[in-house]
């Protein structure tokens, strides 16, 4: 039986975009979906038939990070702009510095880049948001004990 010690904390992860690791503070929409068609046969239909269809709409992944006043952050923002294609994206979920879950996206496009509102009366950190459209996310199987 699993114990509460086996639960994965949700705050430790690494993001790799096209072979380079980047720091993000939050990731939303780690999910995939499939389009389906429902076929209902005449008469009494207690069990409709579900048929998977080719994807018509991409899935969306949202990455958020705080912005800095460094040259590397300016280079990041100038490279990862709207329309930039991402060949590979890997999210590694960590527990005690060991990878316990890994998600992989092959092929995506940055469709939106957004910054948090500027408010001179607030002490909040300026956040940059990247929205990436992709055709599916895969959870990679990991051997136990890694």
Secondary structure, DSSP 4 states (H G I P E B T S, - for coil): ---GGGSPPTT-EEEEETTEEE--SEEE------EEEEE--SS--SS-EEEEE---S-EEEEEEEE--SSHHHHHHHHHS-TT-EEEEEEEEEEETTEEEEEEEEEEEEEEEEEEPPP-TT--PPPEEEEEEEES-EEEEP--TT-
